[in-house]
Amino acid sequence: METMKVFRVLFSLCLLLQFGHAAAGSDELERGEAVFSSHCVSCHGAAGQPDPESALVKALGVVPANFSDKLFNSREPVSDWKTVVTDGGPALGFSEMMPAFGGVLSESDINAVLAYVKTGIGGEHDYPDGDLNLFLPLRTKKAFPEDEWVWKQRYSGLDGDDAWKNTLEYEFRLGTRAQGILEVTYEDKGSTSEFGHFEPGFKYVLKHDRRAGFILAGAAQIGVPLNNDAHWEFLPYIAVGKVINEGLTFQGSGRLKLDLEDSDHSSAEFAGVVHWTYTSLPRNVFPALEFVAEVPFERGTGAERKDAVQLSMLPQARIGLNKRGNIALNVGVELPLNDTDRYDWRGYVYFIWDFADGGLLEGW
C-alpha cells in the first residue's frame, strides 16, 4: 500500500512538471527561412535534403546533413547544432566542409535558422527530440529511447568479500517512440564468479514535449536467471525527464523489482537526479547528485530487521570523452544514509557509446 502511494505521488509530480516555453513565433520562422535560403540551400537543398548528384555536393566530398529526415532531425539537441553552425563542423568532430557562421550571422539569426530547421523543415513528427536525451544517471532510469552500448561496473565494499558486478547493455530504437533492451550481468563475489541475469526489455515513450522540456516513459524487463541461485524477476518502471533551465535537468524513476519465485525478496525503488549542465560543449565534466529510496517488501525481524525505506546518496559526474560527447564515462560513488549494514560504499563506472552519433574512433 505504501508503495502504491509513492507511485501516485510520482505520477502527480510527472503531471506538474509539464510546463514549458512558448513555441517559435511566425516572425522568427520567416527570418530563419530567409537565413536558410541565403546561407544553407546551396549545400543542404531547398527542402533540407541535399542532392548527392549535384556538382557542389560532389565537390565537397561529403554529403551534407539531411534535415528532411525526421529521425535525424530529431536526434540531436539544438545546442549541438548551434555549436556546429557557430564554430563549424570540426567543433564537434564533423567535416571541415561545414564552415563556421559565427562571424557572419548574429546569434538571433542562428537561433532563427535552427528553429526553422527543426519546425519548418523537420515539421510535425512523433520522434522524441534530442533536447530530451538527458545524461544517463547511475541508478535513475532514463525516459529517452536510445541507440547505445553501455558497459556498467559496480564495486561494493562489504564486510567480508567485496563484490564486483559487470553489466553489458545494448539499447536500440524501435519505430518512433520505442526502445528494445538487452542486458546481461556477471558478478564476482570473491569466492564465486558467475553470470547473474539476462534481462531483455522494452521501453515506450508515453509523452514527450520538446518545448516544455518534458518526457515520460514506461518500461519493463524480465530477469532470466543464468545460475542456480538466481530467480526469475519482473522489473517494470516509469521514468520522467525534465529540462529545468539551461543549467539544470531533472530525472526521476520508480521501479518494482519483483522476485517471481520468492516475493519476500521483492522491493520498490525510487530515484531522482539533478545534473548541472553549465555548458553546451559535450566534452566536459557535468556533476550531478542522485538520491535513491528502496522499499523492501519483507523487512525481516530482530537484529536483521531492515529499515522501512533504505536511503542512499550518489554524487557523480558525466565525463564527455570525445568532441560529440557520444562516447563518455559516468563515474560516482553510492553512500548509504541509513541501514548501513547493506554495504560500506559502492563505486560505479559506466562506459557509454551512443553509436548513432558515430563510431568509436570518430569525433575526437
C-alpha positions in Angstrom: 0.0 0.0 0.0 2.8 2.4 0.9 4.5 1.6 -2.4 1.3 2.5 -4.4 1.1 5.8 -2.5 4.6 6.7 -3.6 3.8 5.7 -7.2 0.7 8.0 -7.1 2.9 10.9 -5.8 5.5 10.3 -8.5 2.8 10.3 -11.2 1.4 13.5 -9.9 4.9 15.0 -10.0 5.1 14.0 -13.7 2.0 16.0 -14.4 3.2 19.0 -12.5 6.5 19.0 -14.5 4.7 19.6 -17.8 5.1 23.4 -18.1 7.3 24.9 -20.8 8.3 27.6 -23.2 6.4 29.3 -25.9 6.7 28.0 -29.4 8.8 29.8 -32.0 6.8 32.7 -33.5 6.0 33.0 -37.2 8.3 36.0 -37.5 11.2 34.0 -36.2 10.4 31.1 -38.6 10.2 33.5 -41.5 13.5 35.0 -40.5 15.0 31.6 -40.2 13.7 30.6 -43.6 15.4 33.7 -45.1 18.7 32.9 -43.4 18.5 29.2 -44.6 17.8 30.4 -48.2 20.7 32.7 -48.2 23.4 30.6 -46.5 22.3 26.9 -46.4 20.4 26.0 -49.5 23.4 25.5 -51.8 24.6 22.6 -49.7 21.6 21.3 -47.8 19.0 21.8 -50.5 15.8 23.9 -50.6 13.8 21.3 -48.6 16.7 20.5 -46.4 17.6 17.4 -48.5 20.9 17.7 -50.3 21.3 16.3 -53.8 24.2 13.9 -53.8 24.4 14.2 -57.6 24.9 17.9 -57.7 28.3 19.3 -58.7 28.6 21.2 -55.5 28.0 18.3 -53.2 30.3 16.1 -55.3 33.0 18.8 -54.9 32.6 18.8 -51.1 33.5 15.1 -50.9 30.9 14.6 -48.2 27.0 14.6 -48.3 25.7 17.4 -46.0 23.2 16.7 -43.3 19.7 15.8 -44.5 17.4 17.9 -42.3 14.2 16.4 -44.0 15.0 13.0 -42.4 12.7 13.3 -39.4 14.7 10.8 -37.3 17.9 12.6 -38.0 16.3 15.9 -37.4 15.0 14.8 -34.0 18.1 13.0 -32.7 20.4 15.9 -31.7 19.8 18.7 -29.2 19.6 22.2 -30.7 22.7 23.2 -28.6 24.9 20.7 -30.7 23.6 22.2 -34.0 24.2 25.7 -32.7 27.8 24.8 -31.9 28.3 23.4 -35.4 26.7 26.4 -37.1 28.6 28.9 -35.0 32.0 27.3 -34.9 32.0 24.9 -37.9 31.9 21.2 -38.3 35.3 20.4 -36.6 34.0 21.9 -33.3 32.1 18.6 -32.8 34.4 16.4 -34.9 32.4 16.6 -38.1 33.5 17.6 -41.6 35.7 20.6 -42.2 33.5 21.4 -45.2 30.9 22.7 -42.8 32.0 26.4 -42.3 31.7 28.5 -39.2 29.0 31.2 -39.4 29.6 32.8 -36.1 31.3 35.7 -37.7 28.7 36.1 -40.4 25.4 35.6 -38.7 24.1 37.1 -35.4 23.1 34.8 -32.5 19.5 35.7 -33.2 19.9 34.7 -36.9 21.4 31.4 -35.8 18.6 30.8 -33.3 16.0 31.6 -36.0 17.5 29.3 -38.7 17.7 26.4 -36.2 14.1 27.0 -35.2 13.2 26.9 -38.9 15.2 23.7 -39.5 13.5 22.0 -36.5 10.0 23.3 -37.1 9.7 24.3 -40.8 11.8 21.6 -42.3 11.5 18.9 -39.7 7.8 19.5 -39.4 5.4 17.5 -37.2 6.6 14.0 -36.2 6.4 11.7 -33.2 10.1 11.2 -32.6 11.2 12.4 -29.1 13.6 15.3 -29.6 17.3 15.1 -28.8 16.9 18.0 -26.3 15.1 15.4 -24.1 18.1 13.0 -24.3 19.4 13.8 -20.8 22.6 12.3 -19.3 22.5 8.7 -18.1 22.4 8.6 -14.3 23.8 5.7 -12.2 20.6 4.4 -10.7 17.7 6.6 -12.1 16.1 5.1 -15.2 16.1 7.2 -18.4 12.9 8.0 -20.3 14.5 8.7 -23.7 14.9 5.8 -26.2 18.5 5.2 -27.1 20.8 3.6 -29.7 23.6 2.9 -27.3 26.0 0.4 -25.8 26.6 0.8 -22.0 29.2 -1.2 -20.0 28.5 -0.8 -16.3 30.8 -1.7 -13.5 29.9 -1.6 -9.8 32.2 -2.3 -6.9 30.6 -2.9 -3.5 32.7 -2.6 -0.3 31.3 -5.2 2.1 32.2 -6.8 5.4 34.0 -10.0 4.2 34.1 -10.5 0.5 33.9 -7.3 -1.6 31.9 -7.7 -4.8 32.1 -6.7 -8.5 29.1 -6.5 -10.8 29.5 -6.1 -14.5 26.6 -5.3 -16.8 26.6 -5.0 -20.6 23.6 -3.3 -22.0 22.5 -2.9 -25.7 19.7 -0.4 -26.4 18.2 0.1 -29.8 15.4 2.3 -31.2 12.2 0.7 -32.4 9.9 2.9 -34.5 9.3 6.4 -33.3 8.8 6.1 -29.5 10.0 2.6 -28.5 13.3 1.0 -27.5 14.4 -2.6 -27.1 16.8 -3.6 -24.3 19.2 -6.5 -24.0 21.2 -6.7 -20.8 23.4 -9.3 -19.2 25.1 -9.3 -15.8 28.2 -11.0 -14.4 29.1 -11.0 -10.7 32.3 -11.7 -8.8 31.7 -12.1 -5.0 35.3 -13.1 -4.1 34.7 -16.7 -3.6 32.3 -17.2 -6.6 32.1 -15.7 -10.0 29.1 -16.3 -12.3 26.6 -14.8 -14.7 23.6 -13.3 -12.9 20.6 -12.5 -15.2 19.8 -11.9 -18.8 17.3 -9.1 -18.9 15.5 -8.4 -22.2 13.1 -5.5 -22.1 11.0 -2.9 -23.8 10.6 0.9 -23.3 7.9 3.1 -24.7 7.6 6.9 -24.5 4.2 7.8 -23.2 4.5 11.6 -23.6 7.1 14.0 -24.9 7.2 17.7 -25.5 10.4 19.5 -26.7 9.1 23.0 -25.9 8.1 22.0 -22.4 11.3 20.1 -21.9 9.4 17.1 -20.7 9.4 13.3 -21.4 7.7 10.4 -19.7 8.2 6.7 -20.5 7.1 3.3 -19.2 9.3 0.1 -19.5 9.7 -3.4 -18.3 12.4 -6.1 -18.2 12.4 -9.8 -17.5 15.2 -11.2 -15.4 16.1 -14.6 -16.8 18.3 -16.5 -14.3 21.7 -17.7 -15.6 22.8 -19.6 -12.5 21.1 -21.9 -10.0 20.9 -19.3 -7.2 19.2 -16.6 -9.2 15.5 -16.2 -9.5 13.2 -15.1 -12.3 12.3 -11.4 -11.9 9.9 -8.9 -13.4 11.2 -5.3 -13.5 8.6 -2.7 -14.6 9.3 1.0 -14.2 8.3 4.5 -15.2 10.8 7.3 -15.9 10.5 11.0 -16.3 12.9 13.7 -17.6 12.6 17.5 -17.3 14.8 20.3 -18.6 14.5 22.8 -15.8 16.6 25.6 -17.4 19.8 26.0 -19.4 21.9 24.9 -16.4 19.8 22.1 -14.7 18.0 18.9 -15.7 16.0 16.6 -13.5 15.2 12.9 -14.0 13.2 10.5 -11.8 12.0 6.9 -11.9 10.0 4.4 -9.9 10.7 0.7 -10.4 9.4 -2.5 -8.9 11.9 -5.4 -8.5 9.6 -8.4 -8.3 11.1 -11.8 -7.4 8.7 -14.2 -9.2 9.9 -17.2 -7.1 10.1 -15.6 -3.6 8.0 -12.4 -3.2 9.7 -11.7 0.2 12.8 -10.6 -1.8 10.9 -8.1 -3.9 11.2 -4.4 -3.4 10.3 -1.0 -4.9 12.9 1.6 -5.9 12.5 5.3 -6.3 15.3 7.5 -7.6 15.9 11.1 -8.7 18.9 13.0 -10.0 19.8 16.6 -10.9 22.6 17.3 -13.4 24.3 20.7 -13.7 24.5 21.4 -17.5 26.6 24.5 -17.3 27.9 24.4 -20.9 26.6 23.1 -24.3 30.0 21.6 -25.3 29.8 17.9 -24.7 33.4 17.3 -23.9 33.3 18.4 -20.3 32.6 17.2 -16.8 29.0 17.5 -15.7 28.4 16.9 -12.0 25.2 15.5 -10.6 23.6 14.5 -7.3 21.3 11.5 -7.1 19.2 10.0 -4.3 17.7 6.6 -4.1 15.0 5.2 -1.8 14.5 1.4 -1.7 11.4 -0.1 0.0 11.8 -3.8 0.8 8.6 -5.8 0.7 9.8 -8.0 3.6 11.7 -6.2 6.4 12.7 -9.2 8.5 12.7 -9.5 12.3 15.1 -9.0 15.2 18.6 -7.8 14.6 18.3 -8.4 10.9 15.2 -6.2 10.5 15.6 -3.7 7.7 14.6 0.0 7.7 11.2 0.6 6.1 12.9 2.8 3.5 16.6 2.4 2.7 18.2 5.7 1.5 21.4 6.3 -0.3 23.2 9.3 -2.0 25.2 9.2 -5.2 27.5 12.1 -6.1 28.6 11.5 -9.7 29.9 13.1 -12.9 29.3 12.6 -16.6 32.6 12.9 -18.5 32.4 13.5 -22.2 35.5 11.9 -23.8 35.2 13.0 -27.4 34.0 16.3 -29.0 30.5 15.0 -29.7 30.0 13.5 -26.2 28.6 10.3 -27.6 31.5 8.5 -26.1 31.5 9.2 -22.3 32.1 7.9 -18.8 29.8 8.3 -15.8 31.6 7.8 -12.5 30.3 8.1 -9.0 30.0 6.6 -5.5 27.0 5.5 -3.6 26.9 6.1 0.2 24.2 4.5 2.4 22.4 7.1 4.5 20.7 4.5 6.8 20.6 0.8 7.2 24.4 0.8 6.7 24.8 -3.0 7.1 23.8 -3.3 3.5 27.3 -2.2 2.2 30.0 0.2 3.2 30.1 2.0 -0.1 29.7 1.4 -3.8 31.8 2.7 -6.7 30.4 3.0 -10.2 31.9 3.4 -13.7 29.8 3.4 -16.8 31.3 3.5 -20.3 28.8 4.9 -22.8 28.8 4.7 -26.6 25.9 6.3 -28.4 26.6 4.6 -31.8 24.0 6.5 -33.7 26.3 9.6 -33.5 29.4 7.9 -34.8 31.9 5.1 -34.4 34.3 4.7 -31.6 37.1 6.4 -33.5 35.0 9.3 -34.7 34.6 12.8 -33.2 37.9 13.0 -31.3 
